[in-house]
Amino acid sequence: MQVHFISDLHLTVDRPALTAVFERYLAGPARNAESLYILGDLYEYWAGDDDQDDPLNGDLARQLAALADGGTRIHFMPGNRDFLIGADFARRARLEILPEPSLIHLGPQAVLLCHGDSLCTDDVAYQAFRAQVRTPAYQAQFLSQPLAARKHFIAGVRQKSEAAKAGKSAEIMDANEEAIAALLREHGYPGLIHGHTHRPALHHLDVDGHSCERWVLADWREEAGKASGEVLVWADGSLSRQPLA
């Protein structure tokens, strides 16, 4: 049995080579997985489930559904770019939307899953923005606007976000050690798998005398027309990284 974990693909029509890597993964290695966990930022942005004229949205929903039809259970946890993915897309793609965090078991080992942006508590301005846009009231108000207006707003937010990143230190945008410890403590000291930071690594932690592993998933990249990705694979009782190109 295999269980796969991916995050931070940031798929968009502007990165066709990256989309091709993901499509080959869905048609190939993903079919060996009993479960696939997509831990956020599958898309570069998501304006709403009604954005069905975008060919990428419809094509990937059909390919995910085909994977599910083949027996792979697909779980999706919203990221900071695609937290507006809702029940309609989930139905079309045949996936389950997970709350954040979610506790699962890999064999006897308890593992906590999250996207990872909630752990970046040093970035106070971002956490305030995150708290605002994740409320049901805000999302309902936003989704009530015309699709074109939503896309225009998102483009502006993305532009401001990139400008803000340029003025922030890398440490501020990384996961905070105290936030990580508090989360693991709250859930009984499990392992932790998350993405978001684009800093793939395996961290061995000591939290209150308990040994915990923190796996940070790799982001997928397209540079100069060449694309690559990575899957964290649980098989034969252990986790390992599988590169894709």
Secondary structure, 3 states (H helix, E strand, C coil): CEEEEECCCCECCCCHHHHHHHHHHHHCHHHHCCEEEECCCCECCCCCCCCCCCHHHHHHHHHHHHHHHCCCEEEECCCCCCCCCCHHHHHHHCEEECCCCEEEEECCEEEEEECCHHHCCCCHHHHHHHHHHCCHHHHHHHHCCCHHHHHHHHHHHHHHHHHHHHCCCCCCCCCCHHHHHHHHHHCCCCEEEECCCCCCEEEEEEECCEEEEEEECCCCEEECCEEEEEEEEEECCEEEEEEEC
